[in-house]
């Protein structure tokens, strides 16, 4: 169950596997080849980091399960993020606070 508060835009839940400041997207793709799904996204954010993100889940629980799989595969800092359209949004606006646990 989503807690939308004042937010009424469609959302997609994903898992962020890391954020990298040095290097290019091409370099990062080479380093991560075979370690992440082929459809992983490399998004340069407004702070200059390249975010490595995977998954397109319709709900928080599915993304949380995917996060656990990535943690088990060695991405210890993986966490769930949410996108409203093309923009990353604030997770707390989409999920009940008590549902968000590390």
C-alpha positions in Angstrom: 0.0 0.0 0.0 1.5 3.3 -1.0 1.2 6.4 1.2 0.9 9.2 -1.3 0.3 12.2 1.0 0.0 15.1 -1.4 1.9 13.3 -4.2 -0.3 11.9 -7.0 2.2 11.1 -9.8 2.9 7.5 -10.9 6.0 6.1 -9.4 8.6 3.4 -10.1 10.8 2.0 -7.3 14.4 1.1 -8.1 17.5 0.1 -6.2 20.6 2.3 -6.0 23.7 0.1 -5.9 26.2 2.9 -5.6 27.2 6.5 -6.5 30.6 7.2 -8.1 32.3 10.6 -8.5 35.4 9.8 -10.4 35.5 8.4 -14.0 33.1 8.4 -16.8 29.9 6.4 -17.4 31.8 4.4 -20.0 34.6 3.5 -17.4 32.0 2.6 -14.8 30.1 0.3 -17.3 33.3 -1.5 -18.0 34.1 -2.0 -14.3 30.6 -3.2 -13.6 30.2 -5.5 -16.6 29.0 -8.9 -15.4 28.4 -7.6 -11.8 25.1 -5.8 -12.5 22.2 -6.5 -14.8 22.7 -5.4 -18.4 19.8 -3.0 -18.0 21.3 -1.1 -15.1 21.1 2.6 -15.4 23.9 5.1 -15.0 22.5 8.5 -14.1 24.7 11.6 -13.6 23.0 13.6 -10.9 23.1 17.4 -10.3 25.9 16.9 -7.8 28.2 15.3 -10.4 27.9 11.7 -9.1 27.0 8.8 -11.4 24.3 6.8 -9.7 24.2 3.1 -10.5 20.5 2.1 -10.4 18.7 -1.1 -11.2 15.1 -2.4 -11.3 11.7 -1.0 -12.3 9.4 -2.2 -9.5 5.8 -1.2 -9.2 5.8 -1.2 -5.4 8.1 -0.7 -2.5 8.0 -4.3 -1.2 9.2 -5.6 -4.6 12.1 -3.1 -4.6 12.9 -4.0 -1.0 13.2 -7.7 -2.0 15.4 -6.7 -4.9 17.6 -4.6 -2.6 18.1 -7.7 -0.4 19.2 -9.7 -3.4 21.8 -7.0 -4.3 23.1 -6.9 -0.7 23.5 -10.7 -0.8 25.4 -10.3 -4.0 27.9 -7.9 -2.4 26.3 -4.4 -2.9 26.2 -3.8 0.9 25.1 -0.2 0.6 22.2 -0.8 -1.7 19.0 1.0 -1.0 15.5 1.7 -2.5 14.9 4.9 -4.4 11.7 6.1 -6.1 11.2 8.0 -9.3 8.2 10.1 -10.3 8.4 10.3 -14.0 12.0 11.0 -14.9 12.9 12.6 -11.5 14.1 11.0 -8.4 11.6 11.7 -5.6 11.6 11.6 -1.8 10.9 8.0 -0.7 9.0 9.2 2.5 6.4 10.9 0.2 5.5 7.5 -1.3 5.9 4.9 1.5 4.6 4.9 5.0 7.5 5.8 7.3 7.2 2.6 9.4 7.6 0.6 6.2 11.0 2.0 5.4 13.6 0.1 7.3 17.3 -0.4 6.6 
